[in-house]
Amino acid sequence: MNLIQGLISFILHIDEHLVDIIQIFGGWSYVILFLIVFIETGIVIFPFLPGDSLLFAGGAFAALDAFNIWVLVAVFFVAAVIGDTVNYHIGRKVGMSISPGSWLGKVINQKKMKAAETFFNTHGGKTILIARFMPFVRTFAPFVAGASRMNYRYFAFYNVVGAAFWVGLCTMLGYLFGNIPIIKENFSTVLLAIIILSVLPALIGMVKSKFSSQPAR
C-alpha cells in the first residue's frame, strides 16, 4: 500500500521530482514529460495531473541546462496538441450521455465537467484557447467540444493556437525565471504562485457567473 501511495504521490507531484527523473532517465526524460502532458490534456479521467507547474518547472530546469529549451517547447507543444485532439475525438465518440452510475461517470468529476460545459457554451471555440490556462477545465473542454460536435477545423485552429500560447508562456516564464538566483532558491514558492495564477481565471469566472445569475432588484 505504501508503495502504491508513493507512486501516486510521485505522479501527482512529478514536477517536484524532475531532478530525480533527469538523473535516472537522462534523455528519456523528454518522453516522460511528453506522456504526462499528453495524458493530462488527452485523457478525460486524468485532469489532476500537473500541467502549468510541469511546464514551468521544465523551463526552469532548461535554464540550468538540464533540457534543451527548444526541444522541450516542441515536446510540450506536440503533446498538448495531440492530447486535445484525442480528447476531442473521445468526446465525439462518447458524447455527453455518460451515466453518473457508470464506471466512467464515477471517475469523471461531474461538477467540473458541468463547469466546462457551461464555460464552453458561453465562450464557444475560444474556450479551447482560454481553458489551456485553467486546470481541470483544460482537460474537459476538448471533450465537451467533441461531444458538442464542434467543427473539427474550427477546433483544430484554437487547439494549435491555445497550445502555442500555453506552452510558450509557461515554459518560457520558467526558463527566464530559472536564470534569476532568488527564483532558484525559492523554486517551490514560484511553483505555488504559478498554480494560484492558473486557477485565478476560473475563480473570477465563477464569481462573475454567480453574480450574473442573481436576479436584478
URNOR-V360738 format. One record per residue. N is the residue number from 1. RES is the residue in three letters. PHI is phi in whole degrees, 0 to 359 (NA if undefined). Layout:
# URNOR-V360738
n->N res->RES phi->PHI
n->N res->RES phi->PHI
This chain:
# URNOR-V360738
n->1 res->MET phi->NA
n->2 res->ASN phi->298
n->3 res->LEU phi->295
n->4 res->ILE phi->295
n->5 res->GLN phi->297
n->6 res->GLY phi->295
n->7 res->LEU phi->294
n->8 res->ILE phi->297
n->9 res->SER phi->298
n->10 res->PHE phi->297
n->11 res->ILE phi->291
n->12 res->LEU phi->292
n->13 res->HIS phi->241
n->14 res->ILE phi->295
n->15 res->ASP phi->297
n->16 res->GLU phi->275
n->17 res->HIS phi->248
n->18 res->LEU phi->298
n->19 res->VAL phi->300
n->20 res->ASP phi->297
n->21 res->ILE phi->297
n->22 res->ILE phi->297
n->23 res->GLN phi->293
n->24 res->ILE phi->277
n->25 res->PHE phi->256
n->26 res->GLY phi->57
n->27 res->GLY phi->297
n->28 res->TRP phi->290
n->29 res->SER phi->299
n->30 res->TYR phi->301
n->31 res->VAL phi->295
n->32 res->ILE phi->296
n->33 res->LEU phi->296
n->34 res->PHE phi->301
n->35 res->LEU phi->295
n->36 res->ILE phi->297
n->37 res->VAL phi->294
n->38 res->PHE phi->298
n->39 res->ILE phi->293
n->40 res->GLU phi->296
n->41 res->THR phi->265
n->42 res->GLY phi->254
n->43 res->ILE phi->247
n->44 res->VAL phi->296
n->45 res->ILE phi->269
n->46 res->PHE phi->237
n->47 res->PRO phi->284
n->48 res->PHE phi->270
n->49 res->LEU phi->290
n->50 res->PRO phi->294
n->51 res->GLY phi->237
n->52 res->ASP phi->303
n->53 res->SER phi->295
n->54 res->LEU phi->291
n->55 res->LEU phi->298
n->56 res->PHE phi->296
n->57 res->ALA phi->296
n->58 res->GLY phi->299
n->59 res->GLY phi->296
n->60 res->ALA phi->296
n->61 res->PHE phi->288
n->62 res->ALA phi->295
n->63 res->ALA phi->294
n->64 res->LEU phi->263
n->65 res->ASP phi->68
n->66 res->ALA phi->281
n->67 res->PHE phi->229
n->68 res->ASN phi->276
n->69 res->ILE phi->301
n->70 res->TRP phi->285
n->71 res->VAL phi->294
n->72 res->LEU phi->297
n->73 res->VAL phi->300
n->74 res->ALA phi->297
n->75 res->VAL phi->297
n->76 res->PHE phi->298
n->77 res->PHE phi->296
n->78 res->VAL phi->297
n->79 res->ALA phi->297
n->80 res->ALA phi->292
n->81 res->VAL phi->293
n->82 res->ILE phi->295
n->83 res->GLY phi->300
n->84 res->ASP phi->296
n->85 res->THR phi->297
n->86 res->VAL phi->297
n->87 res->ASN phi->298
n->88 res->TYR phi->301
n->89 res->HIS phi->290
n->90 res->ILE phi->296
n->91 res->GLY phi->298
n->92 res->ARG phi->295
n->93 res->LYS phi->282
n->94 res->VAL phi->277
n->95 res->GLY phi->75
n->96 res->MET phi->264
n->97 res->SER phi->267
n->98 res->ILE phi->283
n->99 res->SER phi->284
n->100 res->PRO phi->303
n->101 res->GLY phi->274
n->102 res->SER phi->285
n->103 res->TRP phi->297
n->104 res->LEU phi->290
n->105 res->GLY phi->295
n->106 res->LYS phi->285
n->107 res->VAL phi->283
n->108 res->ILE phi->284
n->109 res->ASN phi->287
n->110 res->GLN phi->296
n->111 res->LYS phi->295
n->112 res->LYS phi->293
n->113 res->MET phi->297
n->114 res->LYS phi->296
n->115 res->ALA phi->297
n->116 res->ALA phi->294
n->117 res->GLU phi->296
n->118 res->THR phi->296
n->119 res->PHE phi->297
n->120 res->PHE phi->295
n->121 res->ASN phi->296
n->122 res->THR phi->280
n->123 res->HIS phi->253
n->124 res->GLY phi->63
n->125 res->GLY phi->297
n->126 res->LYS phi->298
n->127 res->THR phi->303
n->128 res->ILE phi->299
n->129 res->LEU phi->282
n->130 res->ILE phi->297
n->131 res->ALA phi->296
n->132 res->ARG phi->305
n->133 res->PHE phi->260
n->134 res->MET phi->236
n->135 res->PRO phi->307
n->136 res->PHE phi->73
n->137 res->VAL phi->300
n->138 res->ARG phi->302
n->139 res->THR phi->280
n->140 res->PHE phi->278
n->141 res->ALA phi->303
n->142 res->PRO phi->295
n->143 res->PHE phi->297
n->144 res->VAL phi->295
n->145 res->ALA phi->299
n->146 res->GLY phi->294
n->147 res->ALA phi->295
n->148 res->SER phi->275
n->149 res->ARG phi->61
n->150 res->MET phi->299
n->151 res->ASN phi->307
n->152 res->TYR phi->296
n->153 res->ARG phi->297
n->154 res->TYR phi->298
n->155 res->PHE phi->297
n->156 res->ALA phi->299
n->157 res->PHE phi->299
n->158 res->TYR phi->293
n->159 res->ASN phi->297
n->160 res->VAL phi->293
n->161 res->VAL phi->296
n->162 res->GLY phi->297
n->163 res->ALA phi->297
n->164 res->ALA phi->296
n->165 res->PHE phi->294
n->166 res->TRP phi->297
n->167 res->VAL phi->295
n->168 res->GLY phi->299
n->169 res->LEU phi->292
n->170 res->CYS phi->295
n->171 res->THR phi->290
n->172 res->MET phi->289
n->173 res->LEU phi->298
n->174 res->GLY phi->298
n->175 res->TYR phi->295
n->176 res->LEU phi->289
n->177 res->PHE phi->291
n->178 res->GLY phi->293
n->179 res->ASN phi->271
n->180 res->ILE phi->261
n->181 res->PRO phi->308
n->182 res->ILE phi->294
n->183 res->ILE phi->288
n->184 res->LYS phi->300
n->185 res->GLU phi->283
n->186 res->ASN phi->234
n->187 res->PHE phi->298
n->188 res->SER phi->297
n->189 res->THR phi->294
n->190 res->VAL phi->296
n->191 res->LEU phi->300
n->192 res->LEU phi->297
n->193 res->ALA phi->296
n->194 res->ILE phi->296
n->195 res->ILE phi->297
n->196 res->ILE phi->297
n->197 res->LEU phi->295
n->198 res->SER phi->288
n->199 res->VAL phi->276
n->200 res->LEU phi->306
n->201 res->PRO phi->302
n->202 res->ALA phi->295
n->203 res->LEU phi->295
n->204 res->ILE phi->297
n->205 res->GLY phi->298
n->206 res->MET phi->294
n->207 res->VAL phi->294
n->208 res->LYS phi->298
n->209 res->SER phi->296
n->210 res->LYS phi->295
n->211 res->PHE phi->289
n->212 res->SER phi->290
n->213 res->SER phi->278
n->214 res->GLN phi->283
n->215 res->PRO phi->295
n->216 res->ALA phi->290
n->217 res->ARG phi->275
